[in-house]
Amino acid sequence: MKDKVTIASDAEVTVDFNGKLKRLGRGRKRRSATVTISKHGHAFFQYELPPEEYRVGDNPAEAFARVLKDALP
């Protein structure tokens, strides 16, 4: 079972996620993402996955979730 991060519905937290995934052919893909997490209108976590090509691995949302899970206590 995968670990999950859950945000309570009354937490007043906003996750602004902008991810891109482009299939380039021959098994290659390009991914990138920017994410800002805000609470009460104040950003407290920012993440940027610069554009990178890969063949096997996480999509942008999964890559971000892994980073967030590692950043949390």
C-alpha positions in Angstrom: 0.0 0.0 0.0 1.3 3.5 -0.9 1.6 6.2 1.7 -0.9 9.0 1.2 -1.0 12.6 2.2 -4.5 13.8 3.2 -5.5 17.4 3.7 -8.6 17.9 5.9 -11.5 19.7 4.1 -11.5 22.5 6.7 -7.7 23.1 6.6 -8.0 26.2 4.4 -5.0 24.9 2.4 -4.7 25.5 -1.4 -2.5 23.4 -3.6 -1.7 25.1 -6.9 -0.3 22.3 -9.1 0.8 22.9 -12.7 2.3 19.8 -14.2 3.1 18.9 -17.8 3.8 15.5 -19.3 4.7 15.0 -23.0 5.3 11.7 -24.7 8.2 12.1 -27.1 8.1 8.6 -28.7 10.3 5.5 -28.4 9.5 5.3 -24.7 10.8 8.8 -23.9 8.8 11.4 -22.0 9.3 14.9 -20.8 7.9 16.1 -17.4 7.9 19.3 -15.5 5.9 20.9 -12.7 5.5 23.8 -10.4 3.6 23.7 -7.1 2.7 26.2 -4.4 1.0 25.2 -1.2 -0.7 28.0 0.7 -2.5 28.2 4.0 -4.7 31.2 4.8 -3.4 32.8 1.6 0.3 32.6 2.6 2.6 30.3 0.6 4.6 28.0 2.8 5.9 25.3 0.4 7.1 25.7 -3.2 8.4 23.0 -5.5 9.7 23.1 -9.1 10.5 20.1 -11.2 12.5 21.5 -14.1 11.8 20.0 -17.5 13.6 16.6 -17.8 13.4 13.7 -20.2 13.1 10.2 -18.8 12.0 6.7 -19.9 10.8 5.0 -16.6 9.6 6.7 -13.5 6.9 8.9 -11.9 4.6 11.3 -13.7 4.8 14.9 -12.5 2.1 14.5 -9.8 3.7 11.3 -8.4 7.1 13.0 -8.4 5.7 15.9 -6.4 3.8 13.6 -4.0 7.1 11.7 -3.3 8.9 15.0 -2.5 6.1 16.2 -0.3 6.0 12.9 1.6 9.7 13.1 2.2 9.4 16.8 3.4 6.7 16.1 6.0 7.6 14.8 9.5 
